[in-house]
Amino acid sequence: MSVVEPAEALAPMLPRFGALLGLDLGTKTIGVALSDQLRTVASPQMTIRRTKFGKDAQTLIEFIAARESVGIVLGLPRNMDGSEGPRAQSTRAFARNLAALTPLPIAFWDERLSTVAAERALIEADTSRAKRAERIDNIAASYILQGFLDRLRHLERSHG
């Protein structure tokens, strides 16, 4: 389908109900989170070990179909000053390639500090270092998706 910006442009493209998928794209893994059908809470789901785009995309497409997702929110790794570097360009390329394989709309969400927040939450939960490494990406994906869900709720309240 299409990649939309700003992220708020995704809202009018979505049906009233349906789960959204959140992705935290790393160089070695993809963290995956999913919202509930009412889009109130994002929950970490899984971490995909990256291999080749085709295989990674197929895993995502199968997950999307099984969960009947209606849209995708992809974390965009901006620099702290808001500029975009090589990782952001790689994420944009991934989104363009994924958009060719799915009818779902894809939006970017600024992911600055999502991994930091995820790691802090895991440390506070007294998660071991090994378990943190295993879960950090899907927890970060849930932070990305939750930020978007909160923004959607704010927009709905302000626009009636």
Residue pairs with C-beta under 8 A, 6 or more apart in sequence:
1 99
1 102
1 103
1 104
1 105
1 106
2 99
2 105
2 106
3 92
3 95
3 96
3 99
3 105
3 106
3 107
3 108
4 10
4 13
4 105
4 106
4 107
5 107
5 108
6 107
7 73
7 107
7 108
7 109
7 148
7 151
8 151
8 155
9 107
10 71
10 73
10 105
10 107
11 152
11 155
11 156
13 71
13 105
14 20
14 70
14 71
14 105
15 70
17 37
17 38
17 39
18 37
18 39
18 68
18 69
18 70
18 71
19 34
19 35
19 36
19 37
19 39
19 67
19 68
19 69
19 70
20 34
20 35
20 39
20 42
20 69
20 70
20 71
20 72
20 73
20 145
20 148
20 149
21 32
21 33
21 34
21 35
21 60
21 63
21 64
21 67
21 69
21 71
21 72
21 73
21 104
21 145
22 32
22 33
22 34
22 35
22 42
22 72
22 73
22 74
22 75
22 109
22 141
22 142
22 144
22 145
22 146
22 148
23 30
23 31
23 32
23 33
23 60
23 72
23 73
23 74
23 75
23 141
23 144
24 30
24 31
24 33
24 75
24 111
24 114
24 115
24 137
24 138
24 140
24 141
24 144
25 74
25 75
25 77
25 90
25 91
25 94
26 50
26 137
27 50
27 87
28 49
28 50
29 47
29 48
29 49
29 50
29 137
30 47
30 48
30 50
30 56
30 60
30 137
30 141
31 44
31 47
31 136
31 137
31 138
31 139
31 140
31 141
31 142
32 44
32 45
32 46
32 47
32 48
32 60
32 63
32 138
32 141
33 42
33 43
33 44
33 45
33 138
33 141
33 142
33 144
33 145
33 146
34 42
34 43
34 45
34 67
34 69
34 145
35 41
35 42
35 43
35 145
35 149
36 43
39 149
39 152
39 153
40 149
40 153
41 146
41 149
42 141
42 142
42 143
42 144
42 145
42 146
42 149
43 142
44 135
44 138
44 139
44 141
44 142
45 63
45 138
45 141
46 63
46 138
47 134
47 135
47 137
47 138
48 56
48 59
48 60
50 56
53 94
53 97
57 97
57 98
57 101
60 98
61 101
61 102
63 69
64 72
64 102
64 104
69 104
70 104
71 104
71 105
71 106
71 107
72 98
72 102
72 104
72 105
72 106
72 107
73 106
73 107
73 108
73 109
73 144
73 145
73 148
74 91
74 94
74 95
74 106
74 107
74 108
74 109
74 144
75 91
75 108
75 109
75 110
75 111
75 114
75 140
75 141
75 144
76 84
76 88
76 91
76 92
76 108
76 109
76 110
76 111
77 85
77 87
77 88
77 91
77 111
77 112
78 84
78 88
78 110
78 111
78 112
79 85
80 112
91 108
92 108
95 106
95 108
98 106
99 106
107 148
109 144
109 145
109 147
109 148
110 147
111 140
111 143
111 144
114 140
114 143
114 144
114 147
115 136
115 140
117 140
117 143
118 136
118 139
118 140
118 142
118 143
119 132
119 136
121 139
122 131
122 132
122 135
122 136
122 139
123 132
127 135
